[in-house]
Structures are given as C-alpha cells and as structure tokens.
Amino acid sequence: MAGAIPTGEITKVEGTVFDFTDFREVGKSIDDKEEQLTLVQGYDHNFVLDNLTGTYAKAAEVKCARSGRKMEVYTDLPCIQFYAGNCISPQTGKGGVKYDKRQALCLETQYAPDAINQPGFEKPIFDAGQKYDTKTEYRFSTF
C-alpha cells in the first residue's frame, strides 16, 4: 500500500504489528511508529485471508479477557477489513455509557479494496440481474 492507496501487493504479517495469527491485545502495538499505522492513526487495514477459494471458513476471532466474550467471524469472501475505531468522536451510548476513539473495533468481510484495478485479486464484477450471494456469520459466545 502506497500511502493509504491499495497497490495490489500482499505483504506478509508474520512478526509485524499486523500479526494477529496468535492472540494479543489490539492496543499493544496500535501507537507504534510503523508507517501504515501512522497514516490512519491505528488499525484500518485490509487483510487478505488464506481462504482465496471462496470456501466458507473462519476468518477471525477476537476475545475480551476482562468480560470473557468471544466473537468469531466466518465468511466466504477473500478479505477482511480491521478498523480499530481510530476516528470515533466521543459520544454517549445506551445507559449513558461514554464512548471514545478505540473503544470498539470492526471486522468487515469484503473483496480487496480496488480489486477491480489490481491484478491477482478476484474482480467483484456483477452483471445487471445476476444473483450475488455471499455469506458472513458473526458468532458470539463466552470462554
């Protein structure tokens, strides 16, 4: 990614601030002076999944040690966008709870950003009247 523009390059995450292959706290590296984190003030990045065949499979799992909650994401899409709430403005939620930046995260299943212009990525082109069908499931539980 040049700046915040997709280039089609797939970069390995192992050993980087983007390595979530083993469980670790999201906030542990979010303020590192890594160029890609600095550009978007934290995590707001697309991850290409190992599942490029369109097979329905587990894409991500997040856990909260404090609450014991767990969320698993399953999809047949090739990518997942991870956004750590870097630009959320302070607001009051249900029950008067105050929320600020980085107090939530999003895992959004999708095709690769700018896939239409990037060689090597599945092209999400659908003709008028063509049926488009994909599946994403968010499973919530405790551990």
Order of alpha helices (4+ residues) and beta strands (2+ residues): alpha-beta-beta-beta-beta-beta-beta-beta-beta
